[in-house]
Amino acid sequence: MGVFPGFGSWISKNNQQPLKAESKRSENGESKSASEKDTNNNAPAKKKKKKVVIYYDEKEDRRQEGLWHKAEKKHPWHNPPLKIKVTNKKGVYHMNIELTVGTTPNIVYYLMTDPKGGPFFDYNKWRDLMKNTSRKVLKENGPKRVIMVEKAVAYNLLSLTTISIPLHLTMEENRKDLTTKYKKDKVMLMKVFEGNYKVEPVYVDRERLCKKKKRLPMSREEYKKCSGGQGRIGSKLTINQYFQPYPPFNIPPLSWFIRGITIKTSKNLLNLLQEFALSLREAGPPPEDNKSSDIDVIEVHNFLKM
């Protein structure tokens, strides 16, 4: 799932600034087809166009990014506090996270599922806080796909040294509903490691722009109408993570240590996501003519659920 075809070169330019994370958002629109040569007249090599299917309104998303960019000076976005609640039932921890992000749901979902690992580069310590080391698509059916991925997560151990925590996961993505389920194939020290996340729209300007209406809008169509097309759409990211360490790490005080690592690492990763969203709001959307000529984009807005 790409955000916009042509975003790749735009992101590369913005990555020259300190807080721009190393995103490869053009993955969905990247073409690697071989060139075809005309041996008869030595014509220039022609690239075969790659068809890319997307499950959202690209033009509307681009318009939304423009609204976020224009509003950053007059009505700047302030990140609401991250909400984390951790409970324990029969030895299994449940970490529920709610995060509101100042950019569109399609962008947030792509950054979370970016094949290159997402915007999780820490410029302060000049390292990847999380990256993909291996990725393989096992099955794909419309917007749904099953992926086997290996990730490496960095953690500072007692502020003395950095250790790399390997995660081998199977992920089920739905690029239309913006949901993902995942479970462990192999995770260091973990007997249970699974969860899910989803991204939902947030109508951030509805009280400011729609307060004169009898009721606040409940859908994108109502929101666009009552706000005169000027209402920004943000994102609510909800994560449910379940984990249980193997013995003896499931017994205090070792279990407390594992719990602390999980919470702190999650906070650090989501802070980088917020920083990247800020960089997008400040930069604005890529120009219309920034699309790759090697790509045919096919939009599917009414894909039937399977």
N, C-alpha and C positions, 0 to 999 in steps of 0.2 A: 504494500500500500504506500504509494508516494503521497506527499502533500500536494505539490504542484509539479508537473513536468517542467523542468527548467530551474527548479529550486537549487539544484546542485551547484551551479556556477555562482548563484546569488549567495548561497551559504558560504562558499569558499571565500568570497570577497569579504564577508562580514566576520569570518573567523580570524582575520588579521587583528581584530581588536581583542583586548585582554579577556573579556568575559564571554567570548563566543565559544561555546563548546564545540567539539569536533563532531558535528553531525554530518551524515551522508544522506540527506533527505531526498536525494535524487535516485535512490536505489530502485524505487518503483518505476522510474522513467529512464533507467539506464539501458542502453542498447549495446550489445556485444556481438551483433551479427557480423559475419565475415563480409569483406568487400568483394564485389564481383567485377572482374575486369573484362573489357571488350577487347579481345585480342586482334580483331580485324582492323579497327581504326584507332587503337590506343587511346580510347576515350577515358576520361577520368573515372576512377573507381567509384562505383555506386554502392551505397549501403542499403541493405534490405531493412525496411521499416519494421519496428517491433510494435505489436499491438499490446497496449496496456489497458487493463480494465480497472476502473475505479468505482467505488460505491458511494459517492457523494457528489454534490454539486460543486465542481471546481471553481466556476465563476463566482458563486456565492461565497465560498471560502476565501477567495482572493479579495472580494469586496470587504469581508469581515476583517481581514488583516489590515486593509486600508483604514477602516474605522478605528481599530485599535491604535494604529500609528498616529492618526490625527488627534485622537483623544488623549494621548499620553502627556501632552503639555497642558491642556485645559482641564482634563479630568483624569489625572494619573491614577493608575491602578495600584492599590496597596494590598499586598498579599494577606489574606486572613490567616490567623494562626493555624498551624497544622494540628489536626486532632488525632491522637493515638490512644487507644484503649487496649490493654492487654489483660486477658483473663486466662485462668488455668482450670481445665476440667479433666480429671483422671490422668494427669501428667502431660496432657497435650495443651500447649499454649495456643491461644487465638489472639492474633494482633489485628485489630481493625483500624484502618487508617482512612481519614477523609481529608482531601486536599482540594482547594479551589485554585485554579490556574488561569491567569489572564491571557488566554489565547483559545482558539477554537478546538472543539473536541477531536476533530480529525487530526489536527497537528499533534495534540497531546498523545493520542493513541499511536500515531506513527512513531513518535519519539520513544514511547514505551516498547514498541515492537521493532524498532529499527534493526535491520539485518546486520548493520555494522556496530551495533551496541548502544546507540543512543547518545545523548548529550552529557555523558557522565565522566567528563574529563575535568579534573581538579587543577585549575591553573595556578592556584596558590602553592600547591605541592608538586605541580607539573607531573601528573601521573593520571592514568585511567583509574577511576574509582570502581568502575565496572565496565567490562568489555566482553564481547563474544570472541571466543577462541575457535569455535567450530559451530557450524549450523547446517542442517540438512532438512529440506522439505520432504516429509514422508508421504503426505496425501494432500490433495487440493481439490476442492469442489466449490466453485463459485467463490463467495467471500470467505468460506471456511477453509482452514488448512491446519494440518498437524505438523509440527516442527520438532525436531530433536536438536537441542542447542546446548553447548557447553559455554559457561560463563566463568569469568574470574573476577572476584570481588576483593578489593584491597581493604585491609583493616590495620590500624595502628595498634600494636600489642604493647600495652602499658606505656605508650608514647616513646618507646625505645626503638622498635623496629616495625617494619611493615610486613605482614604476612598476606599471602594470596589464598583466598578461600575458593576452591573449585565447586561449581554447581553444574551438575548434569541433569537437564530437565527435558520433559516432553510437554509441549505447549499446544493448546488448541485455541486458535485465534478465529474470531469472527469479525471481519473487517467492515461489515455493514452495521452490526449491532454495537461495535466497539467494545467487545468483551473478550477476555482471555481466561482460560483455565490452565493450570500447570501442576505437575507433580514430579517428584524426584525420580530419576533413574539411579543417581548416586550423589549424595551430598555429605561432605565430611562431617562426622560426629552426629549426624541426624538420622534417627529412626523414622520420623515422620517429617516431611517437608512438602507441602502442597498449598494451593490457594487459588485465588481468582482475583481479577480486577475488571472494572468497567469504567467507561468515561461517559458522562451525561452532560447535556447542555445546561448552562446557567445564564439566565437573562439578567445580566448585571445592571442594566440601565432601566429596568421596567418600572421601578418606583419613581425614578427621576423623570422619565419621559412618558410614562403611562398613568401617572397618579390621578389625572383628571377623569380617567375612565371609571365606569361603575365597578369593574372588577379587573384584576391584574391578568395579563395574558398567560395562557397555559400551554400554548403551542408556538412553534416558530412562526407560523403564518399570522397568528394573532399578534405576536410580539412585533413582527416587521410592520404590520399595519398600524398599530397604535403608536409606535415610535417613529413613524414616518420613514422607516428604513434606516434609521440612525442608531438603533440599539445594538450594542455589542453583545456577542455571545461568548461567554467564557466556558470553563470546563470544571466539572466536579469529578475528581478521580477517587474511586472507592476501592480499597485493597483489603482483602481478607487473607491473612497468612496464618497457616497452621504449622506448628513445628514441635517436635519432641526429640530431645537428644538421646543417644544411646547411653546405657549405664557405663561408667558411673557419673556421666555428665548430666544425668537427669536428677541428681541429688544435690541439694544445697551443700556448700555454697557454689559448686560448679555450675548448677543450673541457673543460678542468678547471673553468673558471668556470661553464659551463653545468651540468656535473655537480654542482657545489657548490650552485648555485641549486636544482636539482631535489631534492636530498637535504634541504636546509634547509627548503624550503617544505613538503615532505611531512611532516617532523617537526613543524613548527608546526601544520599542519592536524590531525594526529593527536593532538597535545597538547590542542587545543581539544575534540576528540571525547571524550577522557578527562575533561576538566573538566566537560563536559556530563553525562556518565554519573554523575559524582559528585553533581551537582546533582539528578539524578533519584533517586539512592539516598537522599539527605537528605530530599527532598520526599515520597517515597512515591507510591503509585499514586493516580489520581483516584478519587473515590467512585463507587460503582456507579450512582448516580442522575445521573451527569454526562454521560450519553449524550444525544445530540441526538435530539429527537422527530421530526426530519425525515429520519431515516435508517433503512432496513431493512438490517440486517447479515446477510449470507449467508456462512456458513463452509463452505469446501471443504477437506477434509482428505485426500481420496483422489483428487486430480486426476490423471488419467492423463498420463504424460509423452508429449510429442509428438515 
